[in-house]
């Protein structure tokens, strides 16, 4: 994470990602949830020092994060493409997170397409209610 003055810090996201994802899967899901150029405000940051002596910003609760709009449509298109790539290899939970990340401020038509894609991933996951909600939203948007 880069702050407004250009400083870099590692952010440890506790209780933020589905199923407690860690490692590469956790990184992919975090990238989807917080695409490049996303502005974050942290309500109760907890600064700690890692075993290696570096600074880590720990965020324990999802409610502590306020997500602002991304600064470019390119980030939305990239998240959509990443989600599509994950669908192609059967990683539907990861794809759903990329589609969710893509929903931060797109144009209405793109939003409808992304919701339709996410509805498809929810169907593959057997999450019928979530799929129905996204499909209904697509009908409203179109």
N, CA, C and O atoms as a GROMACS GRO file, in nm:
protein
  568
    1UNK      N    1   0.085  -0.116   0.000
    1UNK     CA    2   0.000   0.000   0.000
    1UNK      C    3   0.089   0.123   0.000
    1UNK      O    4   0.189   0.128   0.073
    2UNK      N    5   0.053   0.221  -0.083
    2UNK     CA    6   0.129   0.346  -0.089
    2UNK      C    7   0.044   0.457  -0.030
    2UNK      O    8  -0.073   0.471  -0.066
    3UNK      N    9   0.102   0.535   0.062
    3UNK     CA   10   0.027   0.645   0.121
    3UNK      C   11   0.037   0.770   0.033
    3UNK      O   12   0.107   0.770  -0.069
    4UNK      N   13  -0.035   0.877   0.072
    4UNK     CA   14  -0.038   0.999  -0.008
    4UNK      C   15   0.098   1.064  -0.026
    4UNK      O   16   0.119   1.137  -0.123
    5UNK      N   17   0.192   1.040   0.066
    5UNK     CA   18   0.324   1.100   0.054
    5UNK      C   19   0.422   1.010  -0.020
    5UNK      O   20   0.540   1.044  -0.032
    6UNK      N   21   0.375   0.894  -0.070
    6UNK     CA   22   0.459   0.804  -0.148
    6UNK      C   23   0.525   0.694  -0.068
    6UNK      O   24   0.596   0.612  -0.125
    7UNK      N   25   0.504   0.691   0.064
    7UNK     CA   26   0.561   0.585   0.147
    7UNK      C   27   0.488   0.454   0.125
    7UNK      O   28   0.368   0.452   0.097
    8UNK      N   29   0.562   0.344   0.138
    8UNK     CA   30   0.504   0.211   0.117
    8UNK      C   31   0.496   0.137   0.251
    8UNK      O   32   0.584   0.149   0.336
    9UNK      N   33   0.388   0.060   0.268
    9UNK     CA   34   0.371  -0.021   0.387
    9UNK      C   35   0.294  -0.148   0.350
    9UNK      O   36   0.205  -0.145   0.264
   10UNK      N   37   0.327  -0.257   0.414
   10UNK     CA   38   0.253  -0.383   0.393
   10UNK      C   39   0.126  -0.376   0.475
   10UNK      O   40   0.127  -0.331   0.590
   11UNK      N   41   0.015  -0.419   0.416
   11UNK     CA   42  -0.113  -0.422   0.487
   11UNK      C   43  -0.152  -0.568   0.510
   11UNK      O   44  -0.158  -0.647   0.416
   12UNK      N   45  -0.177  -0.601   0.635
   12UNK     CA   46  -0.223  -0.736   0.672
   12UNK      C   47  -0.374  -0.729   0.690
   12UNK      O   48  -0.424  -0.661   0.780
   13UNK      N   49  -0.447  -0.801   0.603
   13UNK     CA   50  -0.593  -0.798   0.605
   13UNK      C   51  -0.646  -0.919   0.681
   13UNK      O   52  -0.643  -1.031   0.629
   14UNK      N   53  -0.693  -0.898   0.801
   14UNK     CA   54  -0.752  -1.005   0.880
   14UNK      C   55  -0.903  -1.001   0.861
   14UNK      O   56  -0.964  -0.894   0.863
   15UNK      N   57  -0.963  -1.118   0.843
   15UNK     CA   58  -1.110  -1.131   0.830
   15UNK      C   59  -1.165  -1.056   0.710
   15UNK      O   60  -1.280  -1.013   0.713
   16UNK      N   61  -1.087  -1.040   0.604
   16UNK     CA   62  -1.129  -0.963   0.488
   16UNK      C   63  -1.163  -1.049   0.368
   16UNK      O   64  -1.251  -1.015   0.290
   17UNK      N   65  -1.093  -1.162   0.352
   17UNK     CA   66  -1.106  -1.243   0.232
   17UNK      C   67  -1.185  -1.369   0.260
   17UNK      O   68  -1.178  -1.424   0.370
   18UNK      N   69  -1.263  -1.417   0.162
   18UNK     CA   70  -1.348  -1.534   0.184
   18UNK      C   71  -1.267  -1.659   0.216
   18UNK      O   72  -1.164  -1.685   0.155
   19UNK      N   73  -1.316  -1.735   0.314
   19UNK     CA   74  -1.253  -1.862   0.349
   19UNK      C   75  -1.114  -1.847   0.410
   19UNK      O   76  -1.040  -1.945   0.417
   20UNK      N   77  -1.078  -1.727   0.455
   20UNK     CA   78  -0.946  -1.708   0.514
   20UNK      C   79  -0.833  -1.731   0.416
   20UNK      O   80  -0.727  -1.781   0.455
   21UNK      N   81  -0.854  -1.695   0.290
   21UNK     CA   82  -0.753  -1.719   0.185
   21UNK      C   83  -0.620  -1.657   0.222
   21UNK      O   84  -0.614  -1.546   0.276
   22UNK      N   85  -0.512  -1.731   0.192
   22UNK     CA   86  -0.376  -1.683   0.219
   22UNK      C   87  -0.288  -1.714   0.098
   22UNK      O   88  -0.333  -1.776   0.002
   23UNK      N   89  -0.163  -1.670   0.103
   23UNK     CA   90  -0.068  -1.700  -0.004
   23UNK      C   91  -0.107  -1.635  -0.136
   23UNK      O   92  -0.162  -1.525  -0.138
   24UNK      N   93  -0.077  -1.706  -0.246
   24UNK     CA   94  -0.106  -1.652  -0.379
   24UNK      C   95  -0.256  -1.631  -0.401
   24UNK      O   96  -0.297  -1.532  -0.461
   25UNK      N   97  -0.337  -1.726  -0.352
   25UNK     CA   98  -0.483  -1.709  -0.367
   25UNK      C   99  -0.529  -1.585  -0.291
   25UNK      O  100  -0.611  -1.508  -0.342
   26UNK      N  101  -0.478  -1.566  -0.170
   26UNK     CA  102  -0.512  -1.447  -0.092
   26UNK      C  103  -0.469  -1.320  -0.162
   26UNK      O  104  -0.541  -1.220  -0.161
   27UNK      N  105  -0.350  -1.322  -0.223
   27UNK     CA  106  -0.302  -1.204  -0.296
   27UNK      C  107  -0.392  -1.173  -0.414
   27UNK      O  108  -0.425  -1.056  -0.438
   28UNK      N  109  -0.434  -1.277  -0.490
   28UNK     CA  110  -0.524  -1.255  -0.605
   28UNK      C  111  -0.657  -1.197  -0.559
   28UNK      O  112  -0.709  -1.104  -0.621
   29UNK      N  113  -0.712  -1.251  -0.450
   29UNK     CA  114  -0.840  -1.202  -0.401
   29UNK      C  115  -0.828  -1.060  -0.348
   29UNK      O  116  -0.917  -0.978  -0.368
   30UNK      N  117  -0.718  -1.030  -0.280
   30UNK     CA  118  -0.695  -0.893  -0.231
   30UNK      C  119  -0.681  -0.796  -0.348
   30UNK      O  120  -0.734  -0.686  -0.344
   31UNK      N  121  -0.608  -0.838  -0.452
   31UNK     CA  122  -0.593  -0.753  -0.571
   31UNK      C  123  -0.728  -0.727  -0.637
   31UNK      O  124  -0.752  -0.618  -0.690
   32UNK      N  125  -0.816  -0.826  -0.633
   32UNK     CA  126  -0.949  -0.810  -0.691
   32UNK      C  127  -1.035  -0.717  -0.606
   32UNK      O  128  -1.107  -0.632  -0.658
   33UNK      N  129  -1.026  -0.734  -0.475
   33UNK     CA  130  -1.107  -0.653  -0.385
   33UNK      C  131  -1.060  -0.508  -0.381
   33UNK      O  132  -1.139  -0.416  -0.366
   34UNK      N  133  -0.927  -0.490  -0.395
   34UNK     CA  134  -0.868  -0.357  -0.391
   34UNK      C  135  -0.781  -0.337  -0.514
   34UNK      O  136  -0.658  -0.345  -0.504
   35UNK      N  137  -0.842  -0.311  -0.632
   35UNK     CA  138  -0.762  -0.294  -0.754
   35UNK      C  139  -0.666  -0.176  -0.741
   35UNK      O  140  -0.682  -0.088  -0.657
   36UNK      N  141  -0.565  -0.176  -0.828
   36UNK     CA  142  -0.468  -0.066  -0.829
   36UNK      C  143  -0.540   0.066  -0.839
   36UNK      O  144  -0.641   0.078  -0.910
   37UNK      N  145  -0.490   0.164  -0.769
   37UNK     CA  146  -0.544   0.301  -0.766
   37UNK      C  147  -0.669   0.316  -0.680
   37UNK      O  148  -0.731   0.422  -0.681
   38UNK      N  149  -0.708   0.213  -0.607
   38UNK     CA  150  -0.822   0.224  -0.517
   38UNK      C  151  -0.778   0.304  -0.396
   38UNK      O  152  -0.672   0.280  -0.339
   39UNK      N  153  -0.860   0.399  -0.356
   39UNK     CA  154  -0.831   0.480  -0.238
   39UNK      C  155  -0.897   0.415  -0.118
   39UNK      O  156  -1.017   0.389  -0.118
   40UNK      N  157  -0.818   0.389  -0.015
   40UNK     CA  158  -0.868   0.327   0.107
   40UNK      C  159  -0.854   0.423   0.224
   40UNK      O  160  -0.755   0.495   0.235
   41UNK      N  161  -0.954   0.423   0.309
   41UNK     CA  162  -0.944   0.491   0.438
   41UNK      C  163  -0.959   0.381   0.543
   41UNK      O  164  -1.047   0.296   0.532
   42UNK      N  165  -0.874   0.384   0.644
   42UNK     CA  166  -0.877   0.282   0.748
   42UNK      C  167  -0.919   0.349   0.878
   42UNK      O  168  -0.851   0.440   0.927
   43UNK      N  169  -1.032   0.303   0.934
   43UNK     CA  170  -1.089   0.366   1.053
   43UNK      C  171  -1.002   0.346   1.176
   43UNK      O  172  -0.977   0.441   1.250
   44UNK      N  173  -0.957   0.223   1.201
   44UNK     CA  174  -0.877   0.195   1.319
   44UNK      C  175  -0.750   0.119   1.280
   44UNK      O  176  -0.741  -0.002   1.303
   45UNK      N  177  -0.653   0.189   1.223
   45UNK     CA  178  -0.530   0.119   1.182
   45UNK      C  179  -0.449   0.076   1.304
   45UNK      O  180  -0.449   0.142   1.407
   46UNK      N  181  -0.380  -0.036   1.289
   46UNK     CA  182  -0.294  -0.088   1.395
   46UNK      C  183  -0.157  -0.110   1.333
   46UNK      O  184  -0.140  -0.201   1.252
   47UNK      N  185  -0.060  -0.026   1.369
   47UNK     CA  186   0.074  -0.036   1.314
   47UNK      C  187   0.155  -0.132   1.400
   47UNK      O  188   0.162  -0.117   1.522
   48UNK      N  189   0.216  -0.230   1.335
   48UNK     CA  190   0.301  -0.323   1.408
   48UNK      C  191   0.433  -0.340   1.333
   48UNK      O  192   0.446  -0.298   1.218
   49UNK      N  193   0.528  -0.400   1.399
   49UNK     CA  194   0.660  -0.425   1.340
   49UNK      C  195   0.672  -0.574   1.313
   49UNK      O  196   0.645  -0.656   1.401
   50UNK      N  197   0.711  -0.609   1.191
   50UNK     CA  198   0.726  -0.750   1.153
   50UNK      C  199   0.850  -0.810   1.218
   50UNK      O  200   0.934  -0.738   1.273
   51UNK      N  201   0.862  -0.942   1.210
   51UNK     CA  202   0.979  -1.011   1.264
   51UNK      C  203   1.108  -0.964   1.196
   51UNK      O  204   1.215  -0.968   1.256
   52UNK      N  205   1.095  -0.918   1.070
   52UNK     CA  206   1.211  -0.869   0.995
   52UNK      C  207   1.238  -0.720   1.022
   52UNK      O  208   1.334  -0.664   0.969
   53UNK      N  209   1.155  -0.657   1.103
   53UNK     CA  210   1.175  -0.516   1.138
   53UNK      C  211   1.100  -0.417   1.052
   53UNK      O  212   1.110  -0.297   1.075
   54UNK      N  213   1.024  -0.465   0.953
   54UNK     CA  214   0.948  -0.375   0.866
   54UNK      C  215   0.815  -0.335   0.929
   54UNK      O  216   0.767  -0.399   1.023
   55UNK      N  217   0.757  -0.229   0.876
   55UNK     CA  218   0.627  -0.183   0.925
   55UNK      C  219   0.515  -0.261   0.857
   55UNK      O  220   0.521  -0.288   0.737
   56UNK      N  221   0.413  -0.296   0.934
   56UNK     CA  222   0.294  -0.363   0.881
   56UNK      C  223   0.173  -0.290   0.938
   56UNK      O  224   0.167  -0.262   1.057
   57UNK      N  225   0.079  -0.259   0.852
   57UNK     CA  226  -0.046  -0.200   0.894
   57UNK      C  227  -0.150  -0.310   0.901
   57UNK      O  228  -0.185  -0.368   0.798
   58UNK      N  229  -0.199  -0.340   1.020
   58UNK     CA  230  -0.293  -0.450   1.040
   58UNK      C  231  -0.435  -0.393   1.043
   58UNK      O  232  -0.463  -0.295   1.112
   59UNK      N  233  -0.524  -0.458   0.965
   59UNK     CA  234  -0.665  -0.421   0.962
   59UNK      C  235  -0.744  -0.544   1.002
   59UNK      O  236  -0.746  -0.643   0.929
   60UNK      N  237  -0.809  -0.539   1.118
   60UNK     CA  238  -0.875  -0.657   1.173
   60UNK      C  239  -1.020  -0.675   1.127
   60UNK      O  240  -1.065  -0.788   1.111
   61UNK      N  241  -1.091  -0.568   1.106
   61UNK     CA  242  -1.233  -0.579   1.077
   61UNK      C  243  -1.266  -0.522   0.940
   61UNK      O  244  -1.215  -0.416   0.903
   62UNK      N  245  -1.352  -0.592   0.863
   62UNK     CA  246  -1.394  -0.536   0.734
   62UNK      C  247  -1.457  -0.397   0.747
   62UNK      O  248  -1.447  -0.315   0.656
   63UNK      N  249  -1.521  -0.371   0.861
   63UNK     CA  250  -1.584  -0.242   0.883
   63UNK      C  251  -1.485  -0.128   0.901
   63UNK      O  252  -1.523  -0.011   0.895
   64UNK      N  253  -1.357  -0.162   0.921
   64UNK     CA  254  -1.255  -0.059   0.938
   64UNK      C  255  -1.209   0.002   0.805
   64UNK      O  256  -1.142   0.105   0.804
   65UNK      N  257  -1.245  -0.061   0.694
   65UNK     CA  258  -1.203  -0.013   0.563
   65UNK      C  259  -1.314   0.065   0.494
   65UNK      O  260  -1.429   0.022   0.493
   66UNK      N  261  -1.278   0.177   0.437
   66UNK     CA  262  -1.368   0.254   0.353
   66UNK      C  263  -1.302   0.257   0.215
   66UNK      O  264  -1.191   0.306   0.200
   67UNK      N  265  -1.373   0.204   0.116
   67UNK     CA  266  -1.316   0.193  -0.018
   67UNK      C  267  -1.366   0.308  -0.103
   67UNK      O  268  -1.487   0.328  -0.117
   68UNK      N  269  -1.272   0.384  -0.161
   68UNK     CA  270  -1.307   0.492  -0.252
   68UNK      C  271  -1.308   0.442  -0.394
   68UNK      O  272  -1.275   0.326  -0.420
   69UNK      N  273  -1.344   0.526  -0.485
   69UNK     CA  274  -1.349   0.488  -0.627
   69UNK      C  275  -1.209   0.472  -0.685
   69UNK      O  276  -1.115   0.540  -0.642
   70UNK      N  277  -1.196   0.384  -0.781
   70UNK     CA  278  -1.069   0.370  -0.852
   70UNK      C  279  -1.052   0.490  -0.943
   70UNK      O  280  -1.150   0.554  -0.981
   71UNK      N  281  -0.929   0.520  -0.978
   71UNK     CA  282  -0.905   0.641  -1.055
   71UNK      C  283  -0.911   0.617  -1.206
   71UNK      O  284  -0.903   0.714  -1.282
   72UNK      N  285  -0.924   0.492  -1.251
   72UNK     CA  286  -0.922   0.467  -1.395
   72UNK      C  287  -1.012   0.350  -1.432
   72UNK      O  288  -1.023   0.252  -1.359
   73UNK      N  289  -1.077   0.363  -1.548
   73UNK     CA  290  -1.159   0.255  -1.600
   73UNK      C  291  -1.072   0.135  -1.636
   73UNK      O  292  -1.120   0.022  -1.641
   74UNK      N  293  -0.944   0.159  -1.660
   74UNK     CA  294  -0.851   0.051  -1.692
   74UNK      C  295  -0.846  -0.053  -1.580
   74UNK      O  296  -0.836  -0.172  -1.608
   75UNK      N  297  -0.853  -0.009  -1.456
   75UNK     CA  298  -0.852  -0.103  -1.343
   75UNK      C  299  -0.976  -0.191  -1.346
   75UNK      O  300  -0.970  -0.308  -1.310
   76UNK      N  301  -1.090  -0.135  -1.389
   76UNK     CA  302  -1.214  -0.211  -1.397
   76UNK      C  303  -1.203  -0.317  -1.506
   76UNK      O  304  -1.239  -0.433  -1.486
   77UNK      N  305  -1.153  -0.276  -1.622
   77UNK     CA  306  -1.138  -0.370  -1.732
   77UNK      C  307  -1.040  -0.481  -1.697
   77UNK      O  308  -1.061  -0.597  -1.733
   78UNK      N  309  -0.934  -0.445  -1.627
   78UNK     CA  310  -0.835  -0.546  -1.586
   78UNK      C  311  -0.898  -0.646  -1.490
   78UNK      O  312  -0.876  -0.767  -1.503
   79UNK      N  313  -0.975  -0.598  -1.393
   79UNK     CA  314  -1.040  -0.688  -1.297
   79UNK      C  315  -1.138  -0.780  -1.368
   79UNK      O  316  -1.148  -0.898  -1.334
   80UNK      N  317  -1.211  -0.729  -1.465
   80UNK     CA  318  -1.304  -0.811  -1.542
   80UNK      C  319  -1.228  -0.920  -1.619
   80UNK      O  320  -1.270  -1.036  -1.621
   81UNK      N  321  -1.118  -0.882  -1.682
   81UNK     CA  322  -1.038  -0.979  -1.758
   81UNK      C  323  -0.980  -1.086  -1.666
   81UNK      O  324  -0.977  -1.204  -1.702
   82UNK      N  325  -0.933  -1.046  -1.547
   82UNK     CA  326  -0.880  -1.143  -1.451
   82UNK      C  327  -0.990  -1.239  -1.406
   82UNK      O  328  -0.966  -1.359  -1.394
   83UNK      N  329  -1.110  -1.185  -1.381
   83UNK     CA  330  -1.222  -1.271  -1.344
   83UNK      C  331  -1.256  -1.370  -1.454
   83UNK      O  332  -1.279  -1.488  -1.426
   84UNK      N  333  -1.258  -1.324  -1.578
   84UNK     CA  334  -1.285  -1.413  -1.691
   84UNK      C  335  -1.180  -1.523  -1.702
   84UNK      O  336  -1.212  -1.638  -1.730
   85UNK      N  337  -1.054  -1.487  -1.678
   85UNK     CA  338  -0.946  -1.587  -1.684
   85UNK      C  339  -0.964  -1.692  -1.575
   85UNK      O  340  -0.940  -1.811  -1.598
   86UNK      N  341  -1.007  -1.650  -1.456
   86UNK     CA  342  -1.029  -1.746  -1.348
   86UNK      C  343  -1.149  -1.836  -1.376
   86UNK      O  344  -1.146  -1.954  -1.342
   87UNK      N  345  -1.254  -1.782  -1.438
   87UNK     CA  346  -1.368  -1.865  -1.476
   87UNK      C  347  -1.322  -1.973  -1.574
   87UNK      O  348  -1.366  -2.088  -1.567
   88UNK      N  349  -1.234  -1.936  -1.665
   88UNK     CA  350  -1.187  -2.030  -1.767
   88UNK      C  351  -1.114  -2.150  -1.706
   88UNK      O  352  -1.112  -2.257  -1.765
   89UNK      N  353  -1.055  -2.132  -1.587
   89UNK     CA  354  -0.985  -2.243  -1.522
   89UNK      C  355  -1.061  -2.299  -1.403
   89UNK      O  356  -1.008  -2.378  -1.326
   90UNK      N  357  -1.187  -2.256  -1.388
   90UNK     CA  358  -1.274  -2.313  -1.285
   90UNK      C  359  -1.256  -2.255  -1.145
   90UNK      O  360  -1.306  -2.314  -1.049
   91UNK      N  361  -1.187  -2.143  -1.130
   91UNK     CA  362  -1.171  -2.080  -0.999
   91UNK      C  363  -1.280  -1.975  -0.980
   91UNK      O  364  -1.256  -1.854  -0.991
   92UNK      N  365  -1.401  -2.024  -0.951
   92UNK     CA  366  -1.518  -1.937  -0.949
   92UNK      C  367  -1.520  -1.840  -0.830
   92UNK      O  368  -1.565  -1.727  -0.846
   93UNK      N  369  -1.474  -1.882  -0.714
   93UNK     CA  370  -1.473  -1.792  -0.598
   93UNK      C  371  -1.379  -1.674  -0.624
   93UNK      O  372  -1.413  -1.560  -0.594
   94UNK      N  373  -1.262  -1.702  -0.679
   94UNK     CA  374  -1.169  -1.594  -0.712
   94UNK      C  375  -1.225  -1.502  -0.819
   94UNK      O  376  -1.209  -1.380  -0.812
   95UNK      N  377  -1.291  -1.563  -0.919
   95UNK     CA  378  -1.352  -1.483  -1.026
   95UNK      C  379  -1.457  -1.389  -0.970
   95UNK      O  380  -1.465  -1.272  -1.008
   96UNK      N  381  -1.539  -1.440  -0.878
   96UNK     CA  382  -1.644  -1.356  -0.818
   96UNK      C  383  -1.582  -1.236  -0.747
   96UNK      O  384  -1.638  -1.126  -0.750
   97UNK      N  385  -1.466  -1.255  -0.682
   97UNK     CA  386  -1.400  -1.144  -0.614
   97UNK      C  387  -1.346  -1.041  -0.713
   97UNK      O  388  -1.352  -0.920  -0.688
   98UNK      N  389  -1.293  -1.088  -0.826
   98UNK     CA  390  -1.246  -0.994  -0.928
   98UNK      C  391  -1.364  -0.915  -0.985
   98UNK      O  392  -1.353  -0.794  -1.006
   99UNK      N  393  -1.476  -0.982  -1.010
   99UNK     CA  394  -1.593  -0.910  -1.061
   99UNK      C  395  -1.643  -0.809  -0.958
   99UNK      O  396  -1.684  -0.699  -0.994
  100UNK      N  397  -1.639  -0.846  -0.831
  100UNK     CA  398  -1.679  -0.753  -0.726
  100UNK      C  399  -1.588  -0.631  -0.728
  100UNK      O  400  -1.635  -0.518  -0.718
  101UNK      N  401  -1.458  -0.653  -0.741
  101UNK     CA  402  -1.365  -0.542  -0.748
  101UNK      C  403  -1.391  -0.452  -0.868
  101UNK      O  404  -1.370  -0.331  -0.862
  102UNK      N  405  -1.436  -0.512  -0.976
  102UNK     CA  406  -1.465  -0.435  -1.098
  102UNK      C  407  -1.589  -0.348  -1.084
  102UNK      O  408  -1.609  -0.257  -1.164
  103UNK      N  409  -1.671  -0.374  -0.984
  103UNK     CA  410  -1.795  -0.299  -0.969
  103UNK      C  411  -1.778  -0.162  -0.904
  103UNK      O  412  -1.876  -0.091  -0.884
  104UNK      N  413  -1.657  -0.124  -0.870
  104UNK     CA  414  -1.633   0.006  -0.807
  104UNK      C  415  -1.631   0.117  -0.912
  104UNK      O  416  -1.524   0.159  -0.954
  105UNK      N  417  -1.749   0.164  -0.954
  105UNK     CA  418  -1.761   0.281  -1.038
  105UNK      C  419  -1.764   0.264  -1.188
  105UNK      O  420  -1.733   0.361  -1.258
  106UNK      N  421  -1.799   0.150  -1.244
  106UNK     CA  422  -1.802   0.139  -1.391
  106UNK      C  423  -1.928   0.203  -1.450
  106UNK      O  424  -2.023   0.236  -1.378
  107UNK      N  425  -1.925   0.220  -1.582
  107UNK     CA  426  -2.044   0.266  -1.652
  107UNK      C  427  -2.154   0.162  -1.637
  107UNK      O  428  -2.126   0.046  -1.608
  108UNK      N  429  -2.277   0.201  -1.657
  108UNK     CA  430  -2.390   0.113  -1.633
  108UNK      C  431  -2.386  -0.014  -1.717
  108UNK      O  432  -2.409  -0.122  -1.663
  109UNK      N  433  -2.357  -0.006  -1.845
  109UNK     CA  434  -2.355  -0.126  -1.929
  109UNK      C  435  -2.246  -0.223  -1.886
  109UNK      O  436  -2.268  -0.344  -1.880
  110UNK      N  437  -2.128  -0.168  -1.856
  110UNK     CA  438  -2.021  -0.255  -1.810
  110UNK      C  439  -2.060  -0.318  -1.676
  110UNK      O  440  -2.030  -0.435  -1.651
  111UNK      N  441  -2.124  -0.241  -1.592
  111UNK     CA  442  -2.171  -0.292  -1.462
  111UNK      C  443  -2.267  -0.409  -1.483
  111UNK      O  444  -2.257  -0.510  -1.414
  112UNK      N  445  -2.359  -0.396  -1.577
  112UNK     CA  446  -2.455  -0.502  -1.605
  112UNK      C  447  -2.383  -0.628  -1.654
  112UNK      O  448  -2.419  -0.739  -1.614
  113UNK      N  449  -2.285  -0.612  -1.740
  113UNK     CA  450  -2.209  -0.726  -1.792
  113UNK      C  451  -2.132  -0.796  -1.680
  113UNK      O  452  -2.130  -0.919  -1.672
  114UNK      N  453  -2.070  -0.717  -1.594
  114UNK     CA  454  -1.995  -0.774  -1.482
  114UNK      C  455  -2.087  -0.848  -1.387
  114UNK      O  456  -2.052  -0.956  -1.338
  115UNK      N  457  -2.204  -0.792  -1.359
  115UNK     CA  458  -2.301  -0.861  -1.273
  115UNK      C  459  -2.347  -0.992  -1.336
  115UNK      O  460  -2.364  -1.092  -1.265
  116UNK      N  461  -2.367  -0.993  -1.467
  116UNK     CA  462  -2.406  -1.117  -1.535
  116UNK      C  463  -2.295  -1.222  -1.523
  116UNK      O  464  -2.322  -1.339  -1.501
  117UNK      N  465  -2.170  -1.178  -1.538
  117UNK     CA  466  -2.057  -1.270  -1.522
  117UNK      C  467  -2.049  -1.324  -1.381
  117UNK      O  468  -2.025  -1.443  -1.360
  118UNK      N  469  -2.070  -1.236  -1.284
  118UNK     CA  470  -2.064  -1.280  -1.145
  118UNK      C  471  -2.180  -1.374  -1.113
  118UNK      O  472  -2.163  -1.469  -1.037
  119UNK      N  473  -2.298  -1.348  -1.170
  119UNK     CA  474  -2.411  -1.437  -1.150
  119UNK      C  475  -2.376  -1.578  -1.200
  119UNK      O  476  -2.413  -1.677  -1.138
  120UNK      N  477  -2.307  -1.584  -1.311
  120UNK     CA  478  -2.265  -1.713  -1.365
  120UNK      C  479  -2.171  -1.786  -1.268
  120UNK      O  480  -2.182  -1.906  -1.248
  121UNK      N  481  -2.078  -1.711  -1.208
  121UNK     CA  482  -1.986  -1.774  -1.113
  121UNK      C  483  -2.062  -1.824  -0.990
  121UNK      O  484  -2.032  -1.931  -0.938
  122UNK      N  485  -2.159  -1.746  -0.944
  122UNK     CA  486  -2.238  -1.790  -0.829
  122UNK      C  487  -2.319  -1.915  -0.862
  122UNK      O  488  -2.335  -2.002  -0.777
  123UNK      N  489  -2.371  -1.925  -0.985
  123UNK     CA  490  -2.441  -2.047  -1.025
  123UNK      C  491  -2.347  -2.167  -1.017
  123UNK      O  492  -2.384  -2.273  -0.967
  124UNK      N  493  -2.224  -2.149  -1.067
  124UNK     CA  494  -2.126  -2.258  -1.065
  124UNK      C  495  -2.091  -2.298  -0.922
  124UNK      O  496  -2.058  -2.414  -0.895
  125UNK      N  497  -2.099  -2.202  -0.829
  125UNK     CA  498  -2.068  -2.229  -0.689
  125UNK      C  499  -2.189  -2.284  -0.613
  125UNK      O  500  -2.177  -2.324  -0.497
  126UNK      N  501  -2.306  -2.286  -0.679
  126UNK     CA  502  -2.427  -2.333  -0.613
  126UNK      C  503  -2.488  -2.230  -0.520
  126UNK      O  504  -2.571  -2.263  -0.435
  127UNK      N  505  -2.449  -2.104  -0.535
  127UNK     CA  506  -2.504  -1.995  -0.454
  127UNK      C  507  -2.622  -1.934  -0.528
  127UNK      O  508  -2.612  -1.826  -0.586
  128UNK      N  509  -2.733  -2.006  -0.525
  128UNK     CA  510  -2.850  -1.970  -0.607
  128UNK      C  511  -2.904  -1.832  -0.573
  128UNK      O  512  -2.939  -1.755  -0.663
  129UNK      N  513  -2.913  -1.799  -0.445
  129UNK     CA  514  -2.967  -1.670  -0.405
  129UNK      C  515  -2.883  -1.553  -0.454
  129UNK      O  516  -2.936  -1.454  -0.503
  130UNK      N  517  -2.751  -1.566  -0.440
  130UNK     CA  518  -2.661  -1.460  -0.487
  130UNK      C  519  -2.668  -1.446  -0.639
  130UNK      O  520  -2.666  -1.335  -0.693
  131UNK      N  521  -2.677  -1.560  -0.709
  131UNK     CA  522  -2.689  -1.557  -0.855
  131UNK      C  523  -2.818  -1.486  -0.896
  131UNK      O  524  -2.819  -1.406  -0.988
  132UNK      N  525  -2.927  -1.517  -0.826
  132UNK     CA  526  -3.055  -1.455  -0.858
  132UNK      C  527  -3.051  -1.304  -0.835
  132UNK      O  528  -3.104  -1.227  -0.915
  133UNK      N  529  -2.988  -1.262  -0.727
  133UNK     CA  530  -2.978  -1.118  -0.699
  133UNK      C  531  -2.901  -1.045  -0.808
  133UNK      O  532  -2.943  -0.939  -0.855
  134UNK      N  533  -2.787  -1.103  -0.849
  134UNK     CA  534  -2.708  -1.039  -0.956
  134UNK      C  535  -2.785  -1.039  -1.088
  134UNK      O  536  -2.784  -0.939  -1.160
  135UNK      N  537  -2.851  -1.150  -1.120
  135UNK     CA  538  -2.928  -1.156  -1.244
  135UNK      C  539  -3.042  -1.053  -1.243
  135UNK      O  540  -3.068  -0.988  -1.344
  136UNK      N  541  -3.108  -1.038  -1.130
  136UNK     CA  542  -3.215  -0.938  -1.119
  136UNK      C  543  -3.160  -0.797  -1.137
  136UNK      O  544  -3.223  -0.713  -1.200
  137UNK      N  545  -3.042  -0.772  -1.081
  137UNK     CA  546  -2.978  -0.640  -1.097
  137UNK      C  547  -2.947  -0.611  -1.243
  137UNK      O  548  -2.962  -0.498  -1.289
  138UNK      N  549  -2.904  -0.715  -1.315
  138UNK     CA  550  -2.875  -0.698  -1.458
  138UNK      C  551  -3.002  -0.657  -1.532
  138UNK      O  552  -2.999  -0.568  -1.617
  139UNK      N  553  -3.112  -0.720  -1.499
  139UNK     CA  554  -3.239  -0.687  -1.565
  139UNK      C  555  -3.279  -0.542  -1.536
  139UNK      O  556  -3.331  -0.474  -1.624
  140UNK      N  557  -3.255  -0.497  -1.415
  140UNK     CA  558  -3.287  -0.358  -1.380
  140UNK      C  559  -3.197  -0.261  -1.456
  140UNK      O  560  -3.244  -0.158  -1.504
  141UNK      N  561  -3.068  -0.293  -1.466
  141UNK     CA  562  -2.974  -0.203  -1.533
  141UNK      C  563  -2.995  -0.198  -1.684
  141UNK      O  564  -2.974  -0.094  -1.746
  142UNK      N  565  -3.037  -0.311  -1.741
  142UNK     CA  566  -3.055  -0.313  -1.886
  142UNK      C  567  -3.197  -0.280  -1.917
  142UNK      O  568  -3.236  -0.276  -2.034
   0.00000   0.00000   0.00000
